[in-house]
Amino acid sequence: MNNKLIMHSIRKLARPLTKEESTKQLIDQAGNAKYVLLGEASHGTTEFYSVRAELSKRLILEKGFQFIAVEGDWPSCYTLNRYVKGYPDAAVDAKEALKDFNRWPAWMWANSEILELAEWLRQYNADKPDKAKVGFYGIDVYSLWESMNEILKYLSTKDSADLQVAKRAFECFEPYGRDEQSYGISASIYGEGCEDDVVSLLRRLQDKWKDAHSMDKENALSAELNALAVKGAEAYYRTMIHHDADSWNIRDHHMVEALEKLMEFHGEDARTLVWEHNTHIGDARATDMSDEGMVNVGQLLREKHGHDVYAIGFGSYQGTVLAGKAWGAEPEEMRMPPAIVNSWEELLHRDGAEDKLLLFDVSEPVLDETLVGHRAIGVVYHPDRERGNYVPTVISKRYDAFIYIDQTTALSPLFNHTSYVEMR
């Protein structure tokens, strides 16, 4: 790795993040896309959330983006969506709506930064007709049981034939006692899965929103997206028992499918803001993920939509982060050590300890060809094992732009861990 050439490219491309001219150029470039992907290098950093929120507000106000889709569950995000759109049966305030994020890691969305964004969206939407209101949706796969409950609740007032199909699917899962691992073992090893039942349910609910009454269109869409989540979750838990790339790929394919269904719902000119970890939004082909046979949202969208996709990566040098020491553990504010020498984050820090924006709209051969370690922190984090958190990355191929924040701080969760229901 030629550090001298990389540093030269950084100095050539980097501009102060706080400079209005810099952010305007980013907004103008991103604003030309239909899919703007906003990453994060951890699920527990305040600045990643707050900067994404400010960029999202500007893209909504200045460029007409119509909804935010996040790495979260459909049912809990739909509760927040109903609040920000001011529906009659919505929660009384944003904090009440965020209580639906009650499963570990709840802090990912039940935090002060999302609370502020939700109140801004509510105010933005207040004087607009339903079609013009900006929504907030979850496109992840983990809500197997919650989505089944929501489908049954919705269909209890609808067509009885659809309700019977939903009940059969639910009954198929009941023997596993809401234990996804138990279901995965049974389905994967013994072939006793519920795939046929959930596919049948999805087919029954598919596209019913197109013929629904205007007041019920989004609820009909919600039923379909819940059925899609059940289908995705069933496949995910059935494959994750093998600990290979299949479960990862199923999850990211699902997120793209959910995202494109939302785009269809919002019309031909729809434009979306997608909030997910860098490992999902940054093109997998520009990392060593591709060596493992892994794909991701960024790659799949670029392959299908080309220049209609604009990906913004995030990173930082050091600070604090909110994470757990194990799955389901009490979240802690942890010290994030300085980035390792010769990593992408350390090179940016070496260039100067200020926040930076890099736009990769001009080719820089060394950045287009060199794999450099790029830090990725998940919901489970061990600072003492820091070296294993770096993804070899061709940075200018993985993203269209990169936001570097030198010193970062941990998220502020809204609720105590005791209110969480553990996700296995």
N, C-alpha and C positions, 0 to 999 in steps of 0.2 A: 504494500500500500504506500503510495507516494504522498506522504502527509503535506509536503510543501505545495504540491499542485492542488490538493484538496483545500488547504487553507487559502490559497490564492483564489479558488473558485468561490469559497465562502465569502471572502472579502469583496468579491466582485458582485455577488448576488444579494448579500444581506443588507437589509435596511431596517431602521428602527421601527418596532411594532407600534410604538405610540404616535408615529408621525401620520397625520391625517392623509397625506398624499399616498402613503403606503397602503393604508387600509382601503382607501378609495379605489386604488388599482386592483386590490384583491376582490372587493365587492363587484367591480365592473367585470373582471374576468370570470369569477364564479357565477355572476348573475346571468351569464349567457347560457348556462347549462340547465338541464331539466332535473338532474340529480346532483345535489351538492352534498358531499360526504364529509362530515366533520368528525375527526377522530379524537383520540385521547390516548395517552401513554399509560394511564392507570384508570381504575374505576373509583378512585378516592381522592382526587385532586381538585381543590376549589377553582384554581385559575383555568383549568381546562373547561369546566362547566361555565364559568362566568364569561370567558372569551367566546365560547360557542354561542352562548345566549345573546351576547351583544351582536355578533355577526348574524345570527338568525333574525334578530329584530330588524336589522338593517336590510337584510335580503327580503324580508316580508314587506317592509315599508317601501323600499326603493325598487324592488324587482318583482314583487307580486307572488312570492312563494306561498303555497296554499296549505301545506301541512308539515309537521315534524314527525318523523318516524324514528323510534329509538330501540336500542337493544334492551327491550323490556317485554313483559307479558301483555298480551292483548287485554285480558279482563281488567287488570289494575290500571293500565293506561287509558282504557276506555272510560273508566270512572272519572279520571282527570279530564279526558276529552269532553265529557258531558258538562263538567264544571266550567272549563274555559269557554265553551260555547253557550253557557247560560241556559241550558235546558231546564224545563220546569221541575223535574225530579232530581236535579243535580245536588251535590253536597252544598252545605251552607257557606263554606269557604274552602280555599285551596288546601289548608292543613287537614281539614276533614277528608277531602278527596284523596289526599296522599296517604291516608291510613290504610287504603287498600293495598299499598305496597307493604305487605306484612310477612313476607317470606324472605329468608336470608338469600342474598345480601340486600336487605331493604334500603340501605343507605344510598345505593346507586341512584335511586329516584326520589326517595323520601328525604330530601336534604334542603337546606336553606336556599341554595341557588335555584333549584327547580321550583320551590315555593314562590320566589320572586318572579320567575319567568311565567308561571301559571297565572299570577295576578296580572301581569302585563298583558298576556294573551286574552284574559277575561275582559280587561278594559278595552283592548283593541277590537275585540269582537262585539262589544256591547251594542253598537249602533248599526250593525251590519245584518243583512238578510242571511239566512242559514247557508245558502250556497257560497257566500263570500267569507264565511267564518273560517279562521285558521284552526286546524285540528291538531291533536296530539295522540299518536297511536304507538302501540308496541308490536314488534314484528318477530319476537323470539319464540322459541318452541317449548318452554318449560312448563306451561300452564295446563298440563293434561287434565287434572281434576277440576281446577277452577273453570276451565273452558267448558268441560262437560256440564258442570252445574249451571253455567250461564245459558247454555243451549237448552237445557231442560226448562229453565225458568222462562225463557223466551217462547219456546214452543208450547208451553202449557196453556197459552191463550190463542194458539194458532191451529193449523191443520193437524188433526189427530193422527193421520198416517205418518207424518214426519215425526211426531212425538213418539210414536211406537218404535220407529227406527232408532231414534236417539236413546230411548230406554234400553233397547237391545245392546247398543254399543256400550252404554254405561254398565249394564249388568255383566258384560264380558270382562270389564276391568275390576269389578267389585271384589272378586276373590283375592286380589293382591293387596287389599287393605291400604290403598293409597301409597304403596311402596314401589317406586319406579324400578328400583334395583331388582326386586322380586319379580316384577313383570318382565324385565329385560332378560333375566335368566330363563324364565319359563318360555318366553317367546323365541329366544335365540337358540337355546339348547334343546328344548323339548318340542319346539314347533307349536306351542299352544298360545298363539298370539291373537290379537283382535284386529289385525290389519283389514280384513274384508269388511268388518262391521263399520270401521271408521271411514273407509273409502265410500261405502254405501251411504253413510250419513252425509258426507261432503257432497256427493252427487245430488242428494235430495235438496240441499240448501244452496247449491251453486247458482249464482246470478239471480236469485229471487228478488234481490233489491231492485233489479231493473224494472220489475212490474209492481213494486210495492207503492203504497200511497206515499205522497211526499213527506208526511210526518213520520213515516215508519221506515224510510229508505235506509237511513244509517243504522237503525237497529237490525234490519234485515242483513245489511252488510256485516254487522258485528256477529250475527249468528254464523254467517259463512266463514268469517275470519276465525272465529272460535273453533269451527269444525276443521278448518285448515290447520290450526294450532294443534288440535287433537291428533290429526293425521301425522303432522310433523313430529310431535312428541312421541307417538307410538313408534315411528321408525327410528327416532333418535335413541330411545331407551332400549329398543330391540338390538341396535348395533353397537351401542357404547360399551357393552359387556366385553367386546373384543379389544378395546383400547387401541384402535387403529384410526386411520384418517376418515373412515366411512362416516362415523357419527359427526365429526366436524363438518364434512361436506354436506351431509343431510341438513344440518342446522343452517348453513349459509345458503344453500339452495332454497330452503324454506323461507328465509328472510327475504330473498329476492322475489320469490313467488308472492309473498304477502305484500311486499312493496309495490309490485306491479299491479296487483289487484286494487290497491289503494289509488294508484295512478289512474287506472281505468275508471274507478268510481268518481274521481275528481275531474274527469274530462280530458279531451284531447290536448289541451294546452296546460295540463297540470305540471307543477314543479314542486319538488320536495327537498326538504332538508333532513339528512339522515345522521343521527348521533350514535356512533358505535366506537368500540375500541379500534386503535390503529390496526390491529391484527385482522379486523374484519373489513375496514374501508380502504386500506392500502393494498394495492395490487399484489396478490400472492406471487405472481410470476417474477417479481423483482426481489424476492426473498428466497431463503432456503426452504420455505414451506413447500414450494413446488417439487423439491427433491423427495418429499414425503408423500407426494400425490394429493396434496391439499389444495383446494381452491377457496376463494372467499368472495364476499359481496362485491368488493371493489373490482376484482378480476371479472366476475360474471357480468356485472353491469357494463364494464368497459368493452367486453367482447361483444355484447349485444347492442350497446347504445353509443359507443365511441366517444366523440367529442361532446355528447350531451351529458357526460359525467365529469365532475370536477372534484378531486379528492384533496382534502387538507389534513395533513398529519400534524401531530403535536408532540412536544418533548420538553424536558427540563433537565437541569444539571444536578440539583440537590434540593432538599427541603424536608417536608413531612408529608405523609400519605395515610389515608384511612384504609385499613385492610384487616383481614383475619389471619391468625397463624395456622388455621386449619379450616376446612369447610364446616360452616355452622358455628365457628368460634366467635366469641365476643370481639367485635371490631375494635381495633386499637389505633391510636395515632402513633405511627411509627416514623422513626428517623430514616429518611432516604439518603444514603451516602452519596458522595460525589460520584458522578459517572466515571466508569473505568477509562483509563488512558487509551486514547486513539479510538474511542467510540464516537459516534456522530455527535452526541450531546457534549462530550468533553472537548471535541474540536470546536464546536460552536462557543463554548465557554472560553476556550483558549483565545478565541478571536476577540473576546471582550465580554465582561459579565453584565450584559444588558439584554433585554428582550428583543427578539429579532423576527423578521418575516423574510422568508425566501420564496420567490416566485420562480418556478422552473419553466418559464416560457421561452427562455433562450438556452440553447444546448451548451452544456459544459461537459466536454468529453470525459474528464476524469470522474465526474459525478454520475455520468451515464453508464460507466463501465465498472466502477469499483464497489465491491461489497464492503460495507462498513457496519459494525455492530450498532444496533439501535435499540434502546431500552424499552421493554414491555413489562408492565406490572399488572397482575390480575387481582382478583378479590382475595386470593390467598397469597401472602407475601412473606418472605424471609430475607431481611436485609443482609444477613450473614452469608447468604448464598447468591450474592448479587451477580456474579459472573454468568449464571445460568439464565439471566433475564434479558439477554441481548439477542436480537434477531438479525443475522447478516442481511443487509439491505442495500440495494442499488437505489439510493434515496430519490433521485430525480425521475426514476421510472416508477417508483412506488406511489408517489404523490405528484400533484400538480403544484402544490404549495406546501410550505412547512412553517409552523409557528413555534418558536422557541422561547420559553419563559425560564429565565436563569434560576430563580428561586421560587419554589412553589410550596403551598400549604395544604393541610388535610381538609377534606370536606367536613361540613357540620351536619350530622344526622339529626333528623327531627324527633326520632323516637328512641327509646331505650331498647336494648337487645331483648329484654324480657318480653317485648310485644311481638317478637318475630316468631314465625312458624318455620322451622328448619326445612330447607329444600335438600333432599338427599341426592 
